[in-house]
C-alpha cells in the first residue's frame, strides 16, 4: 500500500524534526530510530489485518481492478467541483472576513448573517436547496421568465455553489482570525507612512494573513474533497456515485467502496504534500534559516 | 468635545506646532493642554515617567491617536479636532507623509525584505517608480549602514539593524520631521549605540526631530532642547546643559537623578 507508506513516513518526519530540535544527542537519535521501527511494525500489523479480512471475506480483487478505471473517471468531476468550490469559498471568505471586521454596519450585518445562517444549516440541505428548490421558484406564476436561466442549474454548477457557499462561511472565520492575528503595530506603521486604509489592508495586512490562513485553508480543501461525495447523492457522476451504483448493481458494494476510499485517501495525500510545500513558501520572512551575524 | 480655536499661524518658522493639545481616554486625561513649537532643524528630546503622556503626544502629532482637543500643525499643514470626513482623512495623510515615525518595536513589515520595506511607501503612496525608489533606498541603506542587508527579511536582523532599517523606511518618504518613540527602549544595551549614531547623523544633517527617550548622553550631545513631561503637562523645558545640571523643578530633578 503505497499511500499508507508515504503517510507514515510523513508522520515520522515531523516527529523526528521535533526530537532533533530538542537537541541531537546520539542516544536521542537511536531512540528516534527505535520509535520509527515500532511505528512501522504497527503499520505492518494493520496492513496484515486488512489483508486477512480480504482473504476471509473473499474480496473480489479482480472485480476491483476491473472497475477501477470506471471509478477513476469520476475523479475529474470530483476535482472540478472541489477546485471550483474552494475558489468560490476563498472569495466569499475574504469578503466575509473584511465584512465582519468592517466598521460599516451594512457589510458587517450581511457577513454576520451569511456566516450564522450557512453554518447553522446542513451542507446537504443547502445542496438540495440549490439544486431542487431553487428551480421551483423559477416556475411560480409570479416569476419572470429570465429566472429560469438563473435558478435552473447544471448539477456541477449547483455543487460548486453549494460547497463554495458552505465552506466560504467556515473560512470567513478562518480569514477573520488570520487578519486579526496581524499585530496592530503593522497597521500603525503603514498608516504612519501615509498609506490609506485600503492600501494598508492590501499591501501589509492581507499578505501577512495569507501565511496564517494557508494551513487551515488546505485542511478545508481536503475536507471538501470528501464532502464533494454528497454531490453523488443528488446524482452527480463523481467518484462516490460511481462506486455506489456499480457496487449496488453487481453486489460488490464493499469492493467498490474500498476502491473509492483508497482513491480519496490517495488524493488527500497528494494534496497534503502540495499543501506543505505551499506553507513553506508563504512562510518566507518568518523562518530564520540561519542566525544573524553581527 | 471642547471647541478649541487655534490662533492662526502666519508664516511661522516652526515646522511643528502643537497647541493646547488634549487627549483623554474615557475619564483618563493623558494630555492636559500641551503647547510645543519646534523650529526647523531643532532636535527636541522629550522625557518623563511612563504614563506621563510623552508617547501619546508624539502619536497625536501624526494622528495615530486622535486628539480630543487642540491643534496640530506640521510644515504648514494644520489639523484641528473634528469629525473624520474624507477631506480630513486626506489632510491627516498629508501630515503623516511629512512626519516620519520610528516605533519602539520597529514594526517592520515581516513579509518584505529590508529593501521592500523601504520602497513600499514611496511606490504605493507616492507612486514613485520602483527603479527610482530602489536608488533612493540604496543611498538610505548606506547611510544607516545596512547596504549588505537589503535582501534580508527582518527576522534575520538584530534589533539594532531592525531599528536602523525602520529609520531608513521612514526617511524614504522624505519627511520634513522625524518622530522617534522610544527608539532604543527595546534594544539590548550593546545595540543602542548604533541606532543613536544614525540619529546623531540625521540631526547633523539638519533634520527636525522629536525624540521620546531617556538616553541622556544622546540628549546632552544632540538635543537643542529637552522637555520634561509630568502627568500630561510639560512642566519644564530648556537646553540640555541647563536641564541636566540645574533643573529648577523638584520633580524634574528627582526624575533625572533616577535615570542618570
Interface residues (C-beta under 8 A of the other chain):
Chain A: X183 X185 X186 X188 X189 X190 X191 X192 X193 X194 X195 X196 X199 X203 X204 X207 X208 X211 X284 X285 X286 X287 X288 X289 X290 X292 X294
Chain B: X62 X64 X89 X93 X94 X96 X97 X99 X100 X101 X103 X105 X107 X108 X109 X110 X111 X112 X113 X120 X121 X124 X125 X126 X153 X154 X155 X156 X157 X158 X161 X169 X170 X173
